[in-house]
Amino acid sequence: MYKYSNKIDALTAILKRLDTGEKLTPELLAGDFHVGVRTIYRYLNHLQAAGYPIYFDKADRSYRFLNNFRLNQLKSGGGDEAFSLHPINQMSGVAIATFRTSGECIHKNMAMTRLMGCANWNCCNGNFRQLDWWQDSGLLAMADEAIETGREVCRDITLTVNKRERWIQAHLTLVKQEKGTYLVFLAQDLSPRMHKEIQVARFFAAMNQSPNLILVTDTQGTIEYVSERVEELTGYSAEELVGANPRILKSGQTPPEVYQNLWSTISRGYAWSGELLNRKKNGEQYWQHLHIAPIRNHLNGISRYVAVIEDISRQKLLEEEIYAYAVSDRITGLYNRKILLELGNRDITAAQRYGRAMTLLIVDIDQFKEINDQFGYPAGNQFMQQLAALCRASVRTTDLIGRTGKDSFGILLTESALADARLVAERIREKASQIRISTADGTLACTVSVGAAALTERHQTMEQLVIECEGLLQGSQSQQAVNQCIGFA
């Protein structure tokens, strides 16, 4: 039974077994060496790459030397050149160099030269104990450890040769031969892998520094990765979300059609962007802008989805405030004059098209300037707020109501004739007279006047209707105009 602590001894043992002419199967060698069959295949591939004429017999699935080849047929130059693993040093796929324990290099291959970034062997040749980069990289300490302990030493190290930094996996093994003891140096270039790992590390560092939340899921929606901002945005820790489904964040306020459109889009390989109303761990709702796109594998199939999530709650709140400021009166919350006119034009056009009745009421606060002077603007604003609430409660949801002036409101009653509007106006006049505001200067009470104008063919715009109604209240009225006024003070 064979047991080997390093690759060099194992390769030497395989060569000796093949040199006997015995037909060897990988399974037989694996059992003798106490390793896996895949390891044996790898060893045999190394030997074939080194130039040994190892033949595979497909009939009995065995390996042997071709044409009665014997190891003693190898040309040797005597001395250290008789080192039995010298052909392995010529392997192009493995960087190998052999040294005496005193430090002199006796064998090396071109792979080692390329790995070290040398134009020739001069910068790698000579005595490794005299090379600065051996000492600076830690190779010299590894060599001394291998010589002292007799065990293989393996480490990932960084070395700089000719001002070029490289990452390598270094194996240093002590091999004893009849003519002496040698140090074998095998190296694997880790630079491509390390560069990729550095790029990945930088990528994830950038993701974690992003003000947005980055989330990666598999094709079924199971979360595989979340960036560091996850707890700040959602209240959940990364451990709580990884392995879960993003539906844990649903608030139930987003229509199902939105999610159906989302999955239909990304499953067909397209990116999707939109806004969702989600819920934090503590139940608090927040708005997020979601951009989700598929990640494709080497076969161009979808392997994962990556989502970039931005908290837009403050933005939505600001938009609502800006919208309210643009369309609403700041004191009463009703539509401002501009929006009332725009919406009124829309309703007037529809009413004229379908022949529907429509009446505009203008509610004007009597002597409002004197009231503000006597009781102050805060009290006057409070009266206006209560009057606005009264007007809103006195009409239907389909009717339009807005502030048309400093002390007046406009109410557009849809599908209402002048007679119906009179009843609404009288109700508003009566209830407005009952409003009382307590102030330091006494109790504030006001009356209101209401003017009404029915929509006719001569009215083309809402503004014309408003001007006519305001004229009934503010101008010098004829008896006909007075008759059209409802509760005109």
C-alpha positions in Angstrom: 0.0 0.0 0.0 1.3 3.4 -0.9 0.8 6.6 0.9 2.4 9.9 -0.2 2.4 13.2 1.5 3.2 15.3 -1.6 2.7 15.2 -5.4 6.4 14.6 -6.3 6.6 11.4 -4.4 3.3 10.2 -5.8 4.4 10.9 -9.4 7.7 9.1 -8.8 5.8 6.1 -7.5 3.6 6.0 -10.5 6.6 6.1 -12.8 8.2 3.2 -11.0 5.1 1.1 -11.2 4.8 1.8 -14.9 8.5 1.0 -15.4 7.8 -2.6 -14.3 5.6 -3.1 -17.4 2.5 -3.7 -15.3 -0.9 -2.6 -16.7 -2.3 -0.3 -14.2 -5.9 0.9 -13.9 -6.8 4.2 -12.2 -8.9 2.3 -9.7 -6.0 0.1 -8.8 -3.7 3.1 -8.3 -6.3 5.0 -6.4 -6.6 2.1 -3.9 -2.9 1.7 -3.5 -2.3 5.4 -3.1 -5.3 6.0 -0.9 -6.5 8.9 -3.1 -9.5 9.4 -5.4 -9.6 8.2 -9.0 -9.8 11.8 -10.2 -6.5 12.5 -8.4 -4.9 9.6 -10.3 -6.2 10.9 -13.6 -4.7 14.3 -12.8 -1.3 12.7 -11.9 -1.3 10.7 -15.2 -2.1 13.8 -17.2 0.8 15.6 -15.5 3.2 12.8 -16.6 1.8 12.7 -20.1 2.3 16.5 -20.4 5.8 16.1 -19.1 6.6 13.9 -22.2 6.4 10.4 -20.7 4.9 8.0 -23.4 2.1 6.7 -21.3 -0.4 4.7 -23.3 -4.0 4.2 -22.4 -5.4 0.8 -23.5 -9.2 1.2 -24.1 -9.8 -2.6 -24.2 -8.9 -3.1 -20.5 -8.9 0.6 -19.4 -5.3 0.4 -18.2 -2.2 2.5 -18.5 1.3 1.4 -19.5 4.5 2.7 -21.1 4.4 2.6 -24.9 6.9 0.5 -26.9 8.6 -1.0 -23.9 9.8 2.4 -22.8 12.0 2.3 -19.7 13.0 5.1 -17.4 16.7 4.4 -17.8 16.3 5.3 -21.5 16.1 9.0 -20.5 19.2 11.0 -21.5 21.0 12.3 -18.5 24.0 14.5 -18.2 25.2 13.0 -15.0 25.4 14.7 -11.6 22.2 16.6 -10.7 20.9 16.0 -14.3 20.1 12.4 -13.2 17.4 13.8 -11.0 14.6 11.3 -11.9 11.8 13.9 -12.2 13.8 16.2 -14.5 11.2 15.7 -17.4 8.5 16.9 -15.2 10.3 20.2 -15.0 9.6 20.7 -18.7 5.8 20.6 -18.2 4.4 23.7 -19.7 1.3 23.8 -17.6 3.0 23.6 -14.2 5.6 26.1 -13.0 8.4 24.0 -11.5 11.9 24.7 -10.3 14.4 22.4 -8.5 17.1 23.6 -6.1 19.8 22.2 -4.0 19.1 22.8 -0.3 22.0 25.2 -0.4 20.0 27.4 -2.8 21.4 26.7 -6.3 18.9 26.2 -9.0 19.5 23.1 -11.1 16.2 22.8 -13.1 13.5 25.1 -14.1 10.8 25.2 -16.9 9.5 28.0 -19.1 6.3 28.1 -17.1 8.2 29.2 -14.1 10.0 31.8 -16.2 6.7 33.2 -17.5 5.1 33.1 -14.0 7.9 35.2 -12.6 7.6 37.7 -15.4 11.2 37.2 -16.5 12.4 37.7 -20.0 14.9 35.0 -19.3 15.9 32.9 -16.3 18.5 35.3 -15.1 16.3 37.0 -12.6 15.1 33.6 -11.3 18.3 31.7 -11.7 21.2 31.5 -9.3 21.0 30.9 -5.6 17.5 31.7 -4.1 19.2 32.7 -0.8 20.7 35.6 -2.6 17.5 36.9 -4.2 15.8 39.8 -2.5 12.3 38.8 -3.7 12.6 35.4 -2.2 13.1 37.0 1.2 10.6 39.8 0.8 7.8 37.5 -0.4 8.4 35.0 2.4 9.5 32.2 0.0 12.9 32.0 1.8 11.2 31.3 5.1 9.0 28.7 3.5 12.0 27.0 2.0 13.9 26.9 5.3 10.7 25.5 6.9 10.4 22.7 4.3 14.1 21.8 4.6 14.0 21.8 8.4 10.7 19.8 8.8 10.8 17.7 5.7 7.2 18.4 5.1 5.5 20.1 2.2 4.9 23.8 2.8 2.0 25.5 0.9 1.0 29.1 1.1 -0.6 31.9 -1.0 1.9 34.7 -1.2 2.5 38.0 -3.0 5.8 38.7 -4.7 7.3 41.5 -6.7 9.7 40.7 -9.5 11.0 43.4 -11.8 8.5 45.8 -10.2 5.6 43.5 -11.1 3.4 42.3 -8.4 2.0 38.7 -8.7 -0.1 36.5 -6.5 1.0 32.8 -6.4 0.2 29.6 -4.6 3.6 28.2 -3.7 4.4 24.6 -2.8 7.9 23.8 -1.5 8.7 20.1 -1.1 11.9 18.3 0.0 12.7 15.3 -2.3 15.4 12.8 -1.3 17.3 11.1 -4.1 20.3 8.7 -4.1 22.6 11.5 -5.1 21.3 14.1 -2.7 18.3 16.0 -1.3 16.5 18.6 -3.4 14.0 21.3 -2.9 11.2 21.3 -5.5 9.2 24.5 -6.0 5.8 24.3 -7.7 3.9 27.5 -8.2 0.4 28.3 -9.5 -0.4 31.7 -10.8 -3.3 33.2 -8.7 -3.1 36.6 -10.3 -6.1 36.3 -12.7 -8.2 34.9 -9.8 -7.0 37.6 -7.4 -7.7 40.3 -9.9 -11.3 39.0 -10.3 -11.6 38.7 -6.5 -10.4 42.3 -6.1 -12.9 43.5 -8.8 -15.6 41.6 -7.1 -14.6 43.0 -3.7 -14.6 46.5 -5.1 -17.9 45.9 -6.7 -19.5 44.7 -3.5 -17.8 47.6 -1.6 -19.4 50.0 -4.1 -22.7 48.3 -3.7 -22.6 48.6 0.0 -21.6 52.3 -0.2 -24.6 53.0 -2.5 -27.3 55.1 -1.0 -29.8 52.6 -2.5 -30.5 49.0 -1.5 -29.2 46.3 -3.8 -30.9 42.9 -3.7 -30.2 39.7 -5.7 -32.6 36.8 -6.0 -32.7 33.5 -7.8 -35.2 32.9 -10.6 -37.9 31.9 -8.1 -37.5 35.1 -6.1 -35.6 33.8 -3.2 -33.3 36.5 -1.8 -29.6 35.5 -2.1 -27.9 38.8 -1.3 -28.7 42.2 0.2 -26.4 45.2 0.6 -25.6 46.8 3.9 -28.4 49.4 3.8 -31.1 46.8 4.1 -31.8 47.3 7.8 -31.9 51.1 7.5 -34.4 50.9 4.7 -36.6 47.9 5.7 -35.9 47.3 9.4 -35.0 43.7 8.6 -31.4 42.4 9.0 -29.6 40.7 6.2 -29.9 37.3 8.0 -33.7 37.7 8.1 -34.1 38.5 4.4 -31.5 36.1 2.8 -33.5 32.9 2.0 -36.8 34.8 2.2 -39.0 36.1 -0.6 -39.4 39.8 -1.3 -43.1 39.5 -0.7 -42.2 39.8 3.0 -42.0 43.5 2.2 -45.5 43.8 0.7 -47.9 46.3 2.3 -51.0 45.0 0.5 -51.6 48.5 -0.9 -50.0 47.9 -4.3 -52.4 46.5 -6.9 -51.7 42.8 -7.8 -51.6 43.9 -11.5 -48.4 45.8 -10.8 -46.7 42.6 -9.6 -48.1 40.6 -12.5 -46.7 43.1 -14.9 -43.3 43.1 -13.1 -42.9 39.3 -13.3 -44.2 39.1 -16.8 -41.6 41.7 -17.9 -38.5 40.3 -16.1 -39.3 36.6 -16.9 -39.1 37.6 -20.6 -35.6 39.0 -20.1 -36.5 42.7 -19.8 -35.8 45.3 -17.1 -38.7 46.7 -15.1 -39.0 50.0 -13.3 -41.8 51.3 -11.1 -43.0 52.5 -7.7 -44.2 50.2 -4.9 -45.8 51.0 -1.5 -44.0 48.6 0.8 -43.9 47.9 4.6 -41.0 47.9 7.0 -40.6 45.3 9.8 -42.3 47.6 12.3 -45.3 48.0 10.1 -44.4 51.5 8.8 -45.2 52.0 5.1 -42.8 53.6 2.7 -42.6 54.3 -1.0 -39.8 52.7 -3.0 -38.7 53.1 -6.6 -37.7 49.6 -7.9 -35.5 48.9 -10.9 -35.1 45.1 -11.5 -33.2 43.4 -14.3 -32.3 39.8 -15.1 -28.7 38.5 -14.8 -27.8 36.1 -17.6 -25.4 33.1 -17.5 -23.0 31.9 -20.2 -25.8 30.2 -22.1 -27.7 33.5 -22.2 -30.3 32.1 -19.9 -31.7 34.0 -16.8 -29.9 32.8 -13.7 -30.7 35.6 -11.2 -32.4 39.0 -10.8 -30.8 42.1 -9.4 -32.9 44.9 -7.9 -32.0 48.4 -7.1 -34.3 49.9 -4.5 -34.5 53.6 -3.7 -36.6 55.0 -0.8 -38.7 57.8 -2.3 -41.0 58.4 0.7 -39.7 61.9 1.2 -39.9 62.6 -2.5 -43.5 61.4 -2.7 -44.3 63.5 0.4 -42.7 66.5 -1.2 -44.5 65.9 -4.5 -47.8 65.7 -2.6 -47.0 69.0 -0.9 -46.0 70.7 -4.1 -49.2 69.4 -5.8 -51.3 70.5 -2.9 -49.6 73.9 -3.0 -50.2 74.1 -6.7 -53.9 73.2 -6.7 -55.1 74.1 -3.3 -55.7 77.1 -1.2 -53.3 77.2 1.7 -55.8 78.3 4.3 -58.9 76.3 3.5 -57.5 73.3 1.5 -60.1 73.9 -1.3 -59.1 74.3 -4.9 -57.5 77.6 -5.7 -59.0 79.9 -8.3 -56.8 78.7 -11.2 -57.6 75.0 -10.7 -61.3 75.7 -10.1 -61.4 77.5 -13.4 -59.6 74.7 -15.3 -61.8 71.9 -13.8 -64.9 74.1 -14.3 -64.1 74.5 -18.0 -64.0 70.7 -18.3 -67.4 70.2 -16.6 -69.0 73.1 -18.6 -67.9 71.6 -21.9 -69.4 68.2 -20.9 -72.6 69.9 -19.7 -73.1 71.9 -22.9 -72.4 68.8 -25.0 -75.0 66.7 -23.3 -77.5 69.5 -22.5 -77.2 69.2 -18.7 -78.1 72.0 -16.3 -75.4 73.6 -14.2 -75.3 76.5 -11.7 -72.5 78.4 -10.1 -72.7 79.8 -6.6 -70.4 82.5 -5.2 -70.4 82.6 -1.4 -69.0 86.0 -0.2 -68.3 86.8 3.5 -69.9 90.1 4.4 -67.6 92.9 5.7 -64.7 90.5 6.0 -62.0 93.2 5.9 -63.5 94.9 9.0 -63.8 91.6 10.7 -60.0 90.9 10.2 -59.2 94.4 11.4 -61.3 93.9 14.6 -60.5 90.3 15.5 -57.2 89.7 13.6 -56.3 87.5 10.7 -55.9 84.2 12.7 -59.6 84.5 13.8 -60.6 85.5 10.2 -58.8 82.4 8.8 -60.4 80.2 11.4 -63.9 81.4 10.2 -62.9 80.8 6.6 -61.8 77.3 7.4 -65.1 76.5 9.1 -67.1 78.1 6.3 -65.1 76.0 3.7 -65.9 72.8 5.7 -69.6 73.9 5.8 -69.7 74.5 2.0 -68.0 71.1 1.3 -70.5 69.3 3.5 -73.4 71.0 1.8 -72.7 69.8 -1.7 -72.2 66.5 -3.5 -68.8 64.9 -4.2 -69.4 65.5 -7.9 -69.7 69.3 -7.4 -66.6 71.5 -7.6 -65.7 73.9 -4.8 -62.8 76.3 -4.6 -61.7 79.7 -3.4 -62.3 82.4 -5.9 -61.2 85.5 -3.9 -59.9 86.7 -0.6 -63.3 86.4 1.0 -65.3 84.3 -1.4 -65.8 80.7 -2.5 -67.1 79.3 -5.8 -69.4 76.2 -5.9 -70.2 74.7 -9.3 -73.3 72.5 -8.9 -73.4 69.9 -11.7 -76.8 68.9 -13.1 -78.5 71.5 -10.9 -80.9 74.1 -12.1 -81.2 77.6 -10.5 -84.1 76.5 -8.3 -82.1 73.6 -6.9 -79.1 76.0 -6.3 -81.3 78.4 -4.3 -82.0 75.6 -1.7 -78.3 74.9 -1.4 -77.5 78.6 -1.1 -80.1 79.2 1.6 -78.8 76.2 3.6 -75.3 77.6 3.4 -76.4 81.2 4.5 -78.3 79.8 7.4 -75.6 77.6 8.8 -72.9 80.2 8.1 -74.7 82.7 10.4 -74.5 80.1 13.2 -70.6 79.9 13.1 -69.0 81.4 16.2 -65.3 82.0 16.8 -64.1 82.9 20.3 -61.3 85.4 20.4 -59.6 87.6 23.0 -61.6 90.6 21.6 -65.0 88.8 21.8 -67.0 86.4 19.7 -66.7 86.6 15.9 -69.9 86.0 13.9 -70.4 86.7 10.2 -73.0 86.6 7.6 -72.5 85.6 4.0 -74.1 86.6 0.7 -74.6 84.1 -2.1 -74.8 84.9 -5.8 -76.0 82.4 -8.4 -75.7 82.2 -12.2 -77.1 79.4 -14.3 -75.1 78.1 -17.2 -76.4 79.3 -20.6 -75.3 79.2 -24.2 -73.6 82.5 -23.9 -71.2 81.1 -21.3 -68.2 79.5 -23.0 -65.8 79.3 -20.1 -65.9 79.0 -16.3 -64.3 82.4 -15.9 -67.3 84.0 -17.7 -69.7 82.3 -15.3 -67.6 83.5 -12.3 -67.4 87.1 -13.5 -71.1 87.2 -13.9 -71.7 85.8 -10.5 -69.2 88.2 -8.8 -70.9 91.1 -10.6 -74.2 90.2 -9.1 -72.6 90.5 -5.6 -70.2 93.4 -6.1 -71.6 95.7 -8.7 -74.5 98.1 -8.8 -77.3 95.6 -9.6 -80.4 96.2 -11.6 -83.7 94.7 -10.3 -83.2 91.8 -12.7 -79.8 91.1 -11.3 -81.2 91.3 -7.8 -83.8 88.7 -8.6 -81.1 86.4 -9.8 -79.3 86.7 -6.5 -80.0 84.3 -3.7 -79.9 85.8 -0.3 -78.1 88.9 -1.7 -77.3 91.1 1.3 
